[in-house]
Amino acid sequence: RISLSEDSLTLRGVDYGDQGGFVCRATTPLDSAEAEAWLRVVGRPGPVRDLQLLELGEREIRLSWTPGDDHNSPIERGQPWAPLQLPPHGRFRFRVLATNAYGRGEPSAPSDAITT
């Protein structure tokens, strides 16, 4: 995963656990030098948690959820609640996902089923 050449350090297959500071030290018999860099891994948001069905009406429902990890990029879509108008005589389950500059995250676990 890590390779070092004369003038570069390469990390392959980085994950969010690899984030952090890296220090490079060069030492010769005469002197030494040091440089520091910060690695920040960004990506699509993590799955939404705690999806709940609130305020169930005959043809309307309000959903509530907790956003997942934003993975170092602000979530652009997905309010923590959303009212939905539903057609009658249907059976529904819901999943919610978040979006940021890197794409859509994985969907939440499905909600309990409801019938209008």
Buried (B, 14 or more C-beta within 10 A) or exposed (E): EEEEEEEEEEEEEEEEEBEEEEEEEEEEEEEEEEEEEEEEBEBBBBBBEEBEBEEEEEEEBBBBBEBBBBBEBEBEEBEEEEEEEBEEEEEBEBEBBBBBEBEEBBBBEEBEEBEB
